[in-house]
Amino acid sequence: MFKKINCLSLFLLATITLIGCSKDETAHQNKLSLNPKNSSVIDYENIGIQHNIGLSKIYESLRLQNDLSKFELDYLEAFAADQSAKYITDHKDYGGIAIDVNNLINENSFLFTTDEQSEMTEKLRRKILDNLSDVNSITYFNDFELKMKELQGVERENVAVIVNDLRILEAEIDRNVIEQDLPILKSMVVTARYSIDYWDKNFEQWIQLGNPNYEYQTSDWDWFSDTIGDMAVADAWGAGVGALVALPSLAAGPAGLVAVAASAVAGGCRGSAVQGIRALYNRISS
């Protein structure tokens, strides 16, 4: 395994130096190098599990900062991004490739920020759409996006219904999406399922980060139901982009599967934590 990890590191470094190739040439090379048997055996469910563990660790790091209301948003977003990278670095399964994976995410860090031109979620969304190679995949992407919009203003008792609908969509993706696009869409949908579950169970403690004396009120769900869609979408888009930028590593064999999974977790955690911090900061400031 150690030799495979070292080989993967060399492969990823070589991949990074070739980023300047034309988009058409890169797409052609990817189709040649991807082993069609590889992407279907990635442990996608574990991507969701590790994503939620990562969010819990990021939360603990933020909690140690005490009252977040004393910090500026830029600092908090940068802190959340750093903690996302640290989670990958410290992970027992990702440690050997953490530098390469974090470099891939950092090279696309502009996608994980909101600027005057566009929102973070829109930039991540566009990155995925521009790189899906099959019309069928785009159709499933659009179906997923419509399902995520149902989260806006959702009643708490209906959250499980949306999660179940995502499971059904995921099964259809398994059956009908080409191998080239499967890691992107599967990472995206699985992360969304786990993200929704995480935020449903933990949004109160994140609110407490900005108000140490916070006590839950039923009306707080109304606020959260207006923001959960943005946070879960940021998680999903981030995971999809993470898987996308690591796709060339599948040519490295079994170790490449670890890289795609780790990159999906890294992207999902970063998108989730940054969007969560932004929503929390806006609540504190209002």
Backbone as CSV, one residue per row, in Angstrom:
resi,resn,N_x,N_y,N_z,CA_x,CA_y,CA_z,C_x,C_y,C_z
1,MET,0.838,-1.207,0.000,0.000,0.000,0.000,0.866,1.248,0.000
2,PHE,1.989,1.179,0.737,2.883,2.329,0.810,3.438,2.659,-0.572
3,LYS,3.803,1.598,-1.334,4.342,1.828,-2.664,3.278,2.427,-3.573
4,LYS,2.034,1.940,-3.394,0.954,2.480,-4.216,0.721,3.950,-3.920
5,ILE,0.784,4.314,-2.641,0.577,5.707,-2.267,1.664,6.586,-2.863
6,ASN,2.943,6.117,-2.789,4.035,6.893,-3.356,3.859,7.058,-4.856
7,CYS,3.472,5.983,-5.528,3.240,6.059,-6.966,2.123,7.047,-7.277
8,LEU,1.085,7.027,-6.434,-0.025,7.941,-6.639,0.419,9.378,-6.470
9,SER,1.261,9.644,-5.475,1.736,11.002,-5.261,2.478,11.502,-6.487
10,LEU,3.355,10.653,-7.042,4.091,11.035,-8.243,3.139,11.268,-9.404
11,PHE,2.136,10.410,-9.488,1.176,10.550,-10.578,0.395,11.854,-10.471
12,LEU,-0.055,12.178,-9.259,-0.818,13.405,-9.078,0.028,14.632,-9.362
13,LEU,1.300,14.596,-8.931,2.185,15.720,-9.209,2.368,15.899,-10.706
14,ALA,2.508,14.788,-11.423,2.642,14.867,-12.871,1.373,15.407,-13.507
15,THR,0.234,14.992,-12.958,-1.041,15.468,-13.474,-1.171,16.971,-13.319
16,ILE,-0.736,17.479,-12.154,-0.837,18.908,-11.886,-0.033,19.717,-12.899
17,THR,1.133,19.197,-13.313,1.976,19.934,-14.256,1.383,19.967,-15.649
18,LEU,0.411,19.083,-15.916,-0.178,19.014,-17.246,-1.501,19.763,-17.349
19,ILE,-1.836,20.530,-16.313,-3.121,21.229,-16.295,-3.262,22.171,-17.483
20,GLY,-2.141,22.652,-17.992,-2.190,23.610,-19.088,-2.654,23.038,-20.399
21,CYS,-2.837,21.728,-20.522,-3.305,21.127,-21.768,-4.686,21.665,-22.116
22,SER,-5.037,21.617,-23.383,-6.349,22.094,-23.814,-7.436,21.234,-23.212
23,LYS,-8.645,21.794,-23.100,-9.757,21.070,-22.483,-10.098,19.819,-23.282
24,ASP,-10.115,19.941,-24.644,-10.448,18.789,-25.468,-9.418,17.682,-25.319
25,GLU,-8.139,18.066,-25.290,-7.083,17.072,-25.156,-7.169,16.379,-23.806
26,THR,-7.431,17.171,-22.752,-7.531,16.604,-21.409,-8.692,15.619,-21.319
27,ALA,-9.838,16.003,-21.886,-11.000,15.119,-21.858,-10.698,13.819,-22.587
28,HIS,-9.998,13.936,-23.733,-9.652,12.736,-24.493,-8.727,11.829,-23.694
29,GLN,-7.732,12.423,-23.048,-6.790,11.647,-22.253,-7.487,10.961,-21.088
30,ASN,-8.421,11.669,-20.461,-9.133,11.088,-19.328,-9.921,9.849,-19.756
31,LYS,-10.579,9.929,-20.913,-11.378,8.803,-21.374,-10.502,7.595,-21.681
32,LEU,-9.275,7.871,-22.136,-8.366,6.780,-22.424,-7.803,6.157,-21.155
33,SER,-7.537,7.003,-20.146,-6.825,6.519,-18.966,-7.734,5.928,-17.898
34,LEU,-9.007,6.337,-17.870,-9.905,5.825,-16.838,-10.203,4.345,-17.051
35,ASN,-10.025,3.580,-16.023,-10.421,2.180,-16.068,-11.911,2.121,-15.766
36,PRO,-12.743,1.681,-16.702,-14.193,1.707,-16.482,-14.649,0.872,-15.300
37,LYS,-13.792,-0.017,-14.813,-14.161,-0.836,-13.664,-13.839,-0.145,-12.345
38,ASN,-13.084,0.946,-12.422,-12.608,1.575,-11.194,-13.669,2.410,-10.489
39,SER,-14.298,3.335,-11.214,-15.156,4.317,-10.554,-16.379,3.690,-9.908
40,SER,-16.811,2.528,-10.386,-18.005,1.908,-9.813,-17.723,1.203,-8.492
41,VAL,-16.448,0.958,-8.177,-16.134,0.250,-6.933,-15.642,1.190,-5.831
42,ILE,-15.651,2.486,-6.087,-15.340,3.442,-5.029,-16.383,3.292,-3.918
43,ASP,-15.945,3.361,-2.679,-16.871,3.257,-1.547,-17.539,4.618,-1.342
44,TYR,-18.572,4.869,-2.112,-19.234,6.176,-2.074,-19.914,6.426,-0.734
45,GLU,-20.474,5.383,-0.156,-21.144,5.563,1.137,-20.155,6.081,2.176
46,ASN,-18.932,5.610,2.105,-17.915,6.057,3.058,-17.548,7.518,2.845
47,ILE,-17.703,8.012,1.627,-17.472,9.438,1.379,-18.422,10.268,2.236
48,GLY,-19.694,9.864,2.264,-20.664,10.574,3.094,-20.357,10.461,4.569
49,ILE,-19.970,9.268,4.999,-19.634,9.055,6.411,-18.465,9.941,6.822
50,GLN,-17.402,9.928,6.012,-16.216,10.721,6.342,-16.499,12.215,6.254
51,HIS,-17.386,12.594,5.364,-17.789,14.002,5.266,-18.393,14.479,6.582
52,ASN,-19.301,13.698,7.139,-19.951,14.105,8.387,-18.992,14.102,9.567
53,ILE,-18.070,13.136,9.587,-17.044,13.142,10.631,-16.196,14.402,10.509
54,GLY,-15.861,14.753,9.276,-15.078,15.967,9.050,-15.789,17.214,9.541
55,LEU,-17.090,17.313,9.279,-17.851,18.468,9.764,-17.849,18.533,11.286
56,SER,-17.951,17.389,11.927,-17.922,17.362,13.394,-16.584,17.860,13.924
57,LYS,-15.506,17.479,13.263,-14.178,17.928,13.694,-14.000,19.424,13.448
58,ILE,-14.514,19.910,12.324,-14.441,21.344,12.044,-15.248,22.120,13.080
59,TYR,-16.415,21.601,13.423,-17.232,22.237,14.461,-16.461,22.347,15.769
60,GLU,-15.793,21.269,16.183,-15.045,21.290,17.439,-13.938,22.336,17.396
61,SER,-13.281,22.472,16.262,-12.231,23.485,16.126,-12.811,24.888,16.242
62,LEU,-13.971,25.091,15.639,-14.627,26.397,15.731,-15.102,26.673,17.156
63,ARG,-15.581,25.642,17.824,-16.078,25.809,19.196,-14.968,26.289,20.120
64,LEU,-13.757,25.833,19.876,-12.622,26.230,20.711,-12.240,27.695,20.512
65,GLN,-12.773,28.307,19.459,-12.533,29.735,19.236,-13.429,30.596,20.132
66,ASN,-14.317,29.925,20.868,-15.299,30.595,21.734,-16.301,31.374,20.886
67,ASP,-16.712,32.529,21.293,-17.785,33.267,20.635,-17.340,33.737,19.245
68,LEU,-17.932,33.179,18.194,-17.523,33.526,16.833,-17.960,34.920,16.413
69,SER,-18.869,35.525,17.168,-19.359,36.851,16.790,-18.272,37.916,16.864
70,LYS,-17.154,37.602,17.506,-16.075,38.587,17.631,-15.132,38.572,16.427
71,PHE,-15.345,37.648,15.474,-14.457,37.519,14.320,-15.116,38.058,13.053
72,GLU,-14.272,38.447,12.099,-14.754,38.857,10.789,-15.031,37.619,9.934
73,LEU,-15.921,37.768,8.959,-16.310,36.649,8.111,-15.126,36.080,7.335
74,ASP,-14.266,36.936,6.809,-13.118,36.454,6.030,-12.242,35.525,6.857
75,TYR,-12.023,35.894,8.115,-11.204,35.054,8.992,-11.876,33.703,9.216
76,LEU,-13.169,33.722,9.489,-13.885,32.484,9.785,-13.924,31.554,8.576
77,GLU,-14.115,32.117,7.381,-14.126,31.294,6.174,-12.759,30.656,5.948
78,ALA,-11.699,31.443,6.123,-10.342,30.914,5.950,-10.042,29.842,6.993
79,PHE,-10.501,30.067,8.215,-10.289,29.093,9.283,-11.000,27.778,8.954
80,ALA,-12.233,27.878,8.476,-12.993,26.677,8.120,-12.305,25.917,6.989
81,ALA,-11.795,26.647,6.002,-11.083,26.007,4.891,-9.823,25.309,5.383
82,ASP,-9.087,25.965,6.267,-7.861,25.365,6.822,-8.172,24.098,7.613
83,GLN,-9.250,24.126,8.375,-9.616,22.956,9.169,-10.082,21.797,8.283
84,SER,-10.686,22.122,7.151,-11.063,21.079,6.196,-9.825,20.372,5.666
85,ALA,-8.808,21.158,5.319,-7.550,20.580,4.829,-6.864,19.771,5.926
86,LYS,-6.921,20.273,7.146,-6.289,19.569,8.269,-6.946,18.208,8.492
87,TYR,-8.247,18.146,8.329,-8.947,16.875,8.503,-8.420,15.831,7.523
88,ILE,-8.200,16.228,6.284,-7.656,15.304,5.288,-6.231,14.913,5.657
89,THR,-5.432,15.885,6.083,-4.039,15.615,6.451,-3.945,14.628,7.608
90,ASP,-4.820,14.783,8.590,-4.764,13.948,9.796,-5.448,12.593,9.628
91,HIS,-6.194,12.416,8.552,-6.981,11.189,8.380,-6.063,9.991,8.166
92,LYS,-6.318,8.923,8.886,-5.437,7.746,8.821,-5.435,7.094,7.446
93,ASP,-6.510,7.228,6.696,-6.573,6.611,5.370,-6.083,7.528,4.258
94,TYR,-6.009,8.834,4.529,-5.659,9.789,3.484,-4.269,10.395,3.658
95,GLY,-3.635,10.145,4.800,-2.392,10.840,5.128,-1.339,10.794,4.047
96,GLY,-1.162,9.622,3.399,-0.112,9.485,2.403,-0.321,10.301,1.152
97,ILE,-1.566,10.671,0.863,-1.854,11.451,-0.338,-2.455,12.811,-0.002
98,ALA,-2.457,13.160,1.271,-3.139,14.379,1.716,-2.599,15.627,1.035
99,ILE,-1.275,15.720,0.900,-0.683,16.915,0.292,-1.189,17.083,-1.135
100,ASP,-1.181,15.991,-1.896,-1.625,16.062,-3.283,-3.112,16.399,-3.382
101,VAL,-3.913,15.775,-2.528,-5.352,16.037,-2.547,-5.641,17.483,-2.160
102,ASN,-5.030,17.962,-1.093,-5.255,19.344,-0.673,-4.764,20.328,-1.725
103,ASN,-3.685,19.971,-2.425,-3.205,20.837,-3.504,-4.236,20.942,-4.620
104,LEU,-4.862,19.813,-4.956,-5.894,19.831,-5.990,-7.057,20.737,-5.590
105,ILE,-7.479,20.647,-4.334,-8.567,21.503,-3.856,-8.118,22.962,-3.826
106,ASN,-6.902,23.211,-3.346,-6.408,24.586,-3.253,-6.261,25.233,-4.621
107,GLU,-5.903,24.436,-5.631,-5.806,24.980,-6.983,-7.161,25.467,-7.486
108,ASN,-8.208,24.947,-6.904,-9.569,25.354,-7.268,-10.236,26.149,-6.150
109,SER,-9.424,26.744,-5.288,-9.965,27.448,-4.117,-10.860,28.619,-4.508
110,PHE,-10.630,29.193,-5.697,-11.468,30.310,-6.138,-12.925,29.886,-6.290
111,LEU,-13.159,28.587,-6.480,-14.526,28.090,-6.601,-15.243,28.067,-5.257
112,PHE,-14.475,28.052,-4.181,-15.039,27.928,-2.837,-15.165,29.286,-2.144
113,THR,-15.283,30.339,-2.930,-15.448,31.682,-2.380,-16.595,32.386,-3.095
114,THR,-17.224,33.291,-2.398,-18.226,34.155,-3.007,-17.583,35.503,-3.275
115,ASP,-17.713,35.998,-4.497,-17.136,37.298,-4.836,-18.200,38.161,-5.504
116,GLU,-17.760,39.292,-6.058,-18.714,40.223,-6.657,-19.376,39.643,-7.903
117,GLN,-18.703,38.665,-8.536,-19.230,38.109,-9.775,-20.268,37.011,-9.544
118,SER,-20.031,36.147,-8.580,-20.949,35.017,-8.409,-20.820,34.381,-7.036
119,GLU,-21.877,33.667,-6.652,-21.894,32.928,-5.398,-21.023,31.675,-5.504
120,MET,-20.527,31.217,-4.372,-19.726,30.002,-4.350,-20.486,28.825,-4.958
121,THR,-21.744,28.652,-4.562,-22.499,27.498,-5.041,-22.670,27.528,-6.556
122,GLU,-22.827,28.703,-7.128,-22.986,28.791,-8.581,-21.690,28.445,-9.302
123,LYS,-20.560,28.855,-8.748,-19.274,28.529,-9.375,-19.006,27.028,-9.320
124,LEU,-19.305,26.406,-8.194,-19.125,24.957,-8.081,-20.064,24.222,-9.041
125,ARG,-21.293,24.681,-9.096,-22.290,24.075,-9.990,-21.832,24.134,-11.435
126,ARG,-21.355,25.278,-11.865,-20.928,25.454,-13.249,-19.724,24.585,-13.575
127,LYS,-18.819,24.438,-12.616,-17.640,23.593,-12.823,-18.062,22.155,-13.127
128,ILE,-19.048,21.664,-12.394,-19.519,20.294,-12.615,-20.217,20.169,-13.967
129,LEU,-21.154,21.072,-14.241,-21.908,21.004,-15.492,-20.999,21.071,-16.711
130,ASP,-19.979,21.899,-16.638,-19.065,22.058,-17.774,-18.220,20.815,-18.021
131,ASN,-18.175,19.899,-17.058,-17.305,18.737,-17.183,-18.044,17.403,-17.239
132,LEU,-19.365,17.432,-17.205,-20.114,16.198,-17.428,-20.083,15.886,-18.919
133,SER,-19.810,14.639,-19.258,-19.531,14.303,-20.657,-20.691,13.641,-21.382
134,ASP,-21.837,13.489,-20.720,-22.953,12.776,-21.329,-24.261,13.508,-21.033
135,VAL,-25.132,13.571,-22.030,-26.419,14.260,-21.872,-27.241,13.627,-20.755
136,ASN,-27.186,12.321,-20.645,-27.921,11.613,-19.601,-27.466,12.054,-18.213
137,SER,-26.162,12.271,-18.067,-25.611,12.720,-16.783,-26.136,14.106,-16.426
138,ILE,-26.224,14.966,-17.428,-26.730,16.320,-17.193,-28.193,16.275,-16.759
139,THR,-28.955,15.363,-17.342,-30.360,15.203,-16.945,-30.470,14.819,-15.473
140,TYR,-29.639,13.878,-15.032,-29.658,13.478,-13.624,-29.170,14.605,-12.722
141,PHE,-28.211,15.369,-13.196,-27.756,16.531,-12.436,-28.917,17.495,-12.219
142,ASN,-29.676,17.761,-13.283,-30.817,18.674,-13.179,-31.894,18.114,-12.252
143,ASP,-32.116,16.804,-12.308,-33.085,16.176,-11.401,-32.655,16.354,-9.946
144,PHE,-31.365,16.183,-9.716,-30.826,16.359,-8.366,-31.013,17.798,-7.896
145,GLU,-30.734,18.735,-8.770,-30.856,20.144,-8.403,-32.295,20.495,-8.037
146,LEU,-33.240,19.985,-8.787,-34.650,20.231,-8.474,-35.026,19.651,-7.114
147,LYS,-34.502,18.477,-6.822,-34.793,17.844,-5.529,-34.218,18.671,-4.383
148,MET,-33.039,19.234,-4.578,-32.420,20.038,-3.530,-33.195,21.331,-3.282
149,LYS,-33.834,21.847,-4.301,-34.624,23.068,-4.131,-35.829,22.827,-3.230
150,GLU,-36.254,21.577,-3.120,-37.376,21.252,-2.238,-37.012,21.427,-0.763
151,LEU,-35.715,21.533,-0.480,-35.289,21.738,0.913,-35.631,23.134,1.417
152,GLN,-35.738,24.085,0.517,-36.016,25.453,0.932,-37.380,25.523,1.610
153,GLY,-37.374,25.884,2.887,-38.615,26.006,3.632,-39.264,24.685,4.001
154,VAL,-38.516,23.583,3.931,-39.089,22.264,4.201,-39.488,22.126,5.669
155,GLU,-40.602,21.441,5.905,-40.988,21.104,7.268,-40.059,20.006,7.785
156,ARG,-39.744,20.049,9.071,-38.747,19.127,9.601,-39.143,17.667,9.396
157,GLU,-40.418,17.367,9.517,-40.849,15.974,9.387,-40.747,15.468,7.943
158,ASN,-40.536,16.378,6.986,-40.443,15.977,5.582,-39.008,15.828,5.091
159,VAL,-38.050,16.090,5.947,-36.650,15.971,5.548,-36.334,14.540,5.116
160,ALA,-36.844,13.566,5.867,-36.570,12.159,5.559,-37.117,11.765,4.190
161,VAL,-38.198,12.400,3.771,-38.779,12.100,2.456,-37.808,12.498,1.353
162,ILE,-37.200,13.670,1.502,-36.240,14.135,0.500,-35.014,13.233,0.469
163,VAL,-34.549,12.827,1.636,-33.394,11.922,1.699,-33.710,10.610,0.986
164,ASN,-34.910,10.093,1.186,-35.298,8.847,0.517,-35.373,9.035,-0.995
165,ASP,-35.878,10.187,-1.420,-35.926,10.484,-2.856,-34.520,10.518,-3.452
166,LEU,-33.568,11.024,-2.688,-32.185,11.055,-3.158,-31.624,9.642,-3.295
167,ARG,-32.025,8.742,-2.410,-31.590,7.342,-2.523,-32.106,6.727,-3.830
168,ILE,-33.347,7.027,-4.158,-33.931,6.509,-5.398,-33.184,7.066,-6.605
169,LEU,-32.905,8.372,-6.573,-32.158,9.003,-7.660,-30.767,8.395,-7.782
170,GLU,-30.154,8.138,-6.660,-28.814,7.545,-6.642,-28.813,6.171,-7.305
171,ALA,-29.839,5.382,-7.059,-29.937,4.055,-7.672,-30.077,4.167,-9.190
172,GLU,-30.816,5.164,-9.643,-30.960,5.378,-11.085,-29.628,5.800,-11.708
173,ILE,-28.890,6.635,-10.995,-27.571,7.052,-11.472,-26.651,5.846,-11.588
174,ASP,-26.702,4.963,-10.607,-25.897,3.735,-10.645,-26.153,2.928,-11.914
175,ARG,-27.411,2.860,-12.291,-27.786,2.010,-13.427,-27.522,2.663,-14.778
176,ASN,-27.600,3.979,-14.839,-27.696,4.630,-16.145,-26.599,5.623,-16.504
177,VAL,-25.741,5.979,-15.572,-24.714,6.991,-15.855,-23.423,6.316,-16.299
178,ILE,-22.761,6.890,-17.289,-21.506,6.326,-17.782,-20.417,6.453,-16.722
179,GLU,-19.438,5.559,-16.807,-18.381,5.501,-15.794,-17.620,6.814,-15.678
180,GLN,-17.476,7.532,-16.782,-16.726,8.783,-16.772,-17.321,9.798,-15.799
181,ASP,-18.644,9.814,-15.699,-19.331,10.812,-14.872,-19.769,10.272,-13.515
182,LEU,-19.691,8.971,-13.339,-20.220,8.359,-12.118,-19.596,8.898,-10.834
183,PRO,-18.260,9.049,-10.737,-17.686,9.551,-9.478,-18.187,10.942,-9.107
184,ILE,-18.422,11.771,-10.113,-18.883,13.138,-9.847,-20.295,13.113,-9.274
185,LEU,-21.204,12.454,-9.984,-22.609,12.458,-9.573,-22.856,11.659,-8.300
186,LYS,-22.199,10.515,-8.179,-22.401,9.707,-6.966,-21.855,10.409,-5.728
187,SER,-20.657,10.985,-5.830,-20.091,11.722,-4.695,-21.018,12.851,-4.280
188,MET,-21.598,13.488,-5.266,-22.492,14.615,-5.051,-23.756,14.196,-4.298
189,VAL,-24.423,13.154,-4.783,-25.704,12.747,-4.202,-25.513,12.124,-2.820
190,VAL,-24.498,11.268,-2.682,-24.249,10.648,-1.376,-23.916,11.711,-0.333
191,THR,-23.068,12.660,-0.704,-22.706,13.727,0.233,-23.927,14.540,0.624
192,ALA,-24.809,14.798,-0.323,-26.033,15.544,-0.015,-26.880,14.797,1.010
193,ARG,-27.028,13.492,0.836,-27.810,12.698,1.799,-27.250,12.829,3.206
194,TYR,-25.959,12.648,3.313,-25.325,12.708,4.628,-25.325,14.133,5.175
195,SER,-25.150,15.098,4.307,-25.145,16.491,4.743,-26.490,16.894,5.337
196,ILE,-27.569,16.527,4.649,-28.906,16.848,5.152,-29.115,16.241,6.532
197,ASP,-28.708,15.001,6.687,-28.840,14.332,7.984,-28.003,15.039,9.050
198,TYR,-26.780,15.434,8.678,-25.901,16.100,9.650,-26.505,17.421,10.115
199,TRP,-26.910,18.254,9.161,-27.409,19.577,9.545,-28.734,19.488,10.283
200,ASP,-29.560,18.520,9.933,-30.822,18.317,10.649,-30.564,18.034,12.124
201,LYS,-29.518,17.256,12.407,-29.232,16.848,13.784,-28.353,17.840,14.543
202,ASN,-27.638,18.694,13.837,-26.600,19.491,14.502,-26.696,20.996,14.305
203,PHE,-27.734,21.483,13.622,-27.741,22.916,13.338,-27.833,23.762,14.605
204,GLU,-28.477,23.223,15.657,-28.590,24.003,16.892,-27.221,24.289,17.511
205,GLN,-26.327,23.301,17.491,-25.024,23.529,18.112,-24.170,24.480,17.275
206,TRP,-24.398,24.522,15.962,-23.686,25.506,15.144,-24.195,26.917,15.441
207,ILE,-25.502,27.050,15.656,-26.044,28.357,16.041,-25.399,28.827,17.339
208,GLN,-25.182,27.893,18.244,-24.596,28.226,19.541,-23.174,28.777,19.405
209,LEU,-22.494,28.466,18.299,-21.154,29.012,18.085,-21.175,30.536,18.049
210,GLY,-22.267,31.085,17.548,-22.376,32.539,17.480,-23.105,33.143,18.653
211,ASN,-23.625,32.294,19.538,-24.356,32.775,20.707,-24.238,31.738,21.816
212,PRO,-23.220,31.853,22.663,-22.976,30.851,23.717,-24.167,30.633,24.641
213,ASN,-25.056,31.611,24.741,-26.214,31.498,25.634,-27.477,31.044,24.898
214,TYR,-27.282,30.540,23.699,-28.409,30.152,22.853,-29.233,29.026,23.472
215,GLU,-30.558,29.173,23.394,-31.490,28.113,23.765,-32.449,27.905,22.596
216,TYR,-32.627,26.655,22.227,-33.410,26.336,21.033,-34.852,26.809,21.163
217,GLN,-35.351,27.383,20.063,-36.750,27.753,19.950,-37.295,27.130,18.667
218,THR,-38.554,26.779,18.674,-39.151,26.129,17.508,-38.997,26.976,16.256
219,SER,-39.046,28.280,16.415,-38.940,29.172,15.262,-37.572,29.104,14.592
220,ASP,-36.573,28.578,15.301,-35.236,28.473,14.713,-35.232,27.540,13.508
221,TRP,-36.143,26.562,13.486,-36.200,25.685,12.323,-36.596,26.470,11.078
222,ASP,-37.450,27.482,11.243,-37.852,28.292,10.096,-36.634,28.953,9.455
223,TRP,-35.757,29.491,10.314,-34.522,30.084,9.783,-33.675,29.022,9.111
224,PHE,-33.520,27.896,9.773,-32.644,26.858,9.246,-33.179,26.276,7.944
225,SER,-34.490,26.092,7.851,-35.061,25.500,6.642,-34.860,26.396,5.424
226,ASP,-34.617,27.684,5.669,-34.315,28.601,4.572,-32.844,28.563,4.176
227,THR,-32.004,27.939,5.002,-30.566,27.907,4.720,-30.027,26.509,4.443
228,ILE,-30.746,25.462,4.869,-30.233,24.101,4.713,-29.993,23.755,3.250
229,GLY,-30.855,24.275,2.369,-30.662,24.003,0.952,-29.318,24.499,0.462
230,ASP,-28.950,25.723,0.861,-27.665,26.283,0.440,-26.502,25.480,1.002
231,MET,-26.612,25.056,2.252,-25.505,24.322,2.872,-25.357,22.931,2.275
232,ALA,-26.476,22.235,2.088,-26.403,20.895,1.509,-25.943,20.942,0.060
233,VAL,-26.368,21.973,-0.665,-25.917,22.131,-2.048,-24.424,22.422,-2.093
234,ALA,-23.943,23.277,-1.193,-22.509,23.571,-1.142,-21.714,22.305,-0.845
235,ASP,-22.232,21.469,0.051,-21.601,20.178,0.341,-21.529,19.324,-0.921
236,ALA,-22.684,19.196,-1.577,-22.786,18.314,-2.741,-21.931,18.801,-3.901
237,TRP,-22.056,20.085,-4.220,-21.258,20.633,-5.326,-19.767,20.513,-5.001
238,GLY,-19.402,20.796,-3.749,-17.995,20.706,-3.353,-17.454,19.297,-3.501
239,ALA,-18.257,18.306,-3.102,-17.836,16.909,-3.243,-17.713,16.523,-4.707
240,GLY,-18.660,16.991,-5.527,-18.598,16.695,-6.956,-17.352,17.265,-7.604
241,VAL,-17.025,18.509,-7.254,-15.812,19.131,-7.789,-14.576,18.405,-7.271
242,GLY,-14.595,18.020,-5.996,-13.466,17.282,-5.436,-13.204,15.995,-6.195
243,ALA,-14.265,15.247,-6.482,-14.113,14.012,-7.258,-13.636,14.315,-8.669
244,LEU,-14.178,15.367,-9.253,-13.828,15.738,-10.626,-12.341,16.014,-10.793
245,VAL,-11.787,16.840,-9.918,-10.386,17.236,-10.100,-9.422,16.089,-9.833
246,ALA,-9.901,15.043,-9.155,-9.036,13.889,-8.870,-9.250,12.733,-9.840
247,LEU,-10.158,12.878,-10.795,-10.464,11.779,-11.708,-9.242,11.185,-12.409
248,PRO,-8.275,11.999,-12.868,-7.126,11.401,-13.555,-6.362,10.389,-12.713
249,SER,-6.470,10.474,-11.400,-5.725,9.551,-10.538,-6.238,8.120,-10.636
250,LEU,-7.441,7.911,-11.216,-7.950,6.550,-11.366,-7.031,5.699,-12.234
251,ALA,-6.250,6.354,-13.093,-5.310,5.607,-13.929,-4.182,4.999,-13.107
252,ALA,-4.030,5.435,-11.855,-2.976,4.895,-10.990,-3.382,3.577,-10.350
253,GLY,-4.590,3.117,-10.627,-5.016,1.842,-10.069,-5.758,2.005,-8.756
254,PRO,-5.743,0.971,-7.904,-6.509,0.988,-6.650,-6.227,2.203,-5.775
255,ALA,-4.966,2.652,-5.745,-4.656,3.818,-4.917,-5.377,5.061,-5.415
256,GLY,-5.690,5.088,-6.714,-6.422,6.218,-7.265,-7.824,6.328,-6.723
257,LEU,-8.412,5.197,-6.346,-9.744,5.210,-5.748,-9.735,5.984,-4.442
258,VAL,-8.663,5.818,-3.679,-8.525,6.540,-2.410,-8.436,8.034,-2.677
259,ALA,-7.709,8.408,-3.726,-7.540,9.827,-4.040,-8.860,10.481,-4.413
260,VAL,-9.658,9.804,-5.234,-10.953,10.358,-5.627,-11.854,10.511,-4.409
261,ALA,-11.896,9.487,-3.564,-12.727,9.547,-2.358,-12.262,10.663,-1.431
262,ALA,-10.950,10.741,-1.199,-10.414,11.767,-0.304,-10.684,13.160,-0.839
263,SER,-10.546,13.332,-2.146,-10.778,14.641,-2.744,-12.251,15.028,-2.675
264,ALA,-13.146,14.050,-2.842,-14.578,14.322,-2.699,-14.909,14.743,-1.273
265,VAL,-14.315,14.061,-0.298,-14.523,14.425,1.109,-13.976,15.824,1.373
266,ALA,-12.780,16.100,0.856,-12.157,17.410,1.074,-12.997,18.529,0.480
267,GLY,-13.467,18.333,-0.749,-14.290,19.356,-1.386,-15.622,19.544,-0.694
268,GLY,-16.241,18.429,-0.290,-17.520,18.519,0.406,-17.407,19.208,1.746
269,CYS,-16.376,18.863,2.509,-16.175,19.490,3.822,-15.898,20.981,3.677
270,ARG,-15.089,21.324,2.698,-14.761,22.740,2.523,-15.994,23.540,2.125
271,GLY,-16.741,23.041,1.147,-17.945,23.747,0.735,-18.943,23.860,1.866
272,SER,-19.107,22.786,2.612,-20.075,22.751,3.705,-19.697,23.694,4.831
273,ALA,-18.451,23.612,5.262,-18.016,24.429,6.394,-18.062,25.913,6.059
274,VAL,-17.603,26.262,4.866,-17.598,27.671,4.470,-19.020,28.203,4.361
275,GLN,-19.914,27.435,3.737,-21.299,27.886,3.604,-21.991,27.928,4.961
276,GLY,-21.689,26.962,5.832,-22.267,26.967,7.171,-21.837,28.180,7.971
277,ILE,-20.552,28.508,7.872,-20.034,29.692,8.559,-20.696,30.953,8.024
278,ARG,-20.866,31.002,6.712,-21.473,32.192,6.105,-22.913,32.369,6.581
279,ALA,-23.673,31.277,6.610,-25.061,31.350,7.069,-25.122,31.764,8.530
280,LEU,-24.229,31.203,9.329,-24.194,31.531,10.751,-23.818,32.990,10.963
281,TYR,-22.830,33.457,10.213,-22.381,34.846,10.350,-23.507,35.814,9.974
282,ASN,-24.225,35.493,8.908,-25.334,36.352,8.497,-26.420,36.387,9.568
283,ARG,-26.617,35.272,10.243,-27.602,35.233,11.333,-27.144,36.109,12.491
284,ILE,-25.860,36.012,12.831,-25.319,36.806,13.937,-25.419,38.296,13.633
285,SER,-25.151,38.642,12.364,-25.066,40.049,11.969,-26.428,40.690,11.769
286,SER,-27.462,39.866,11.579,-28.785,40.425,11.283,-29.460,40.980,12.532
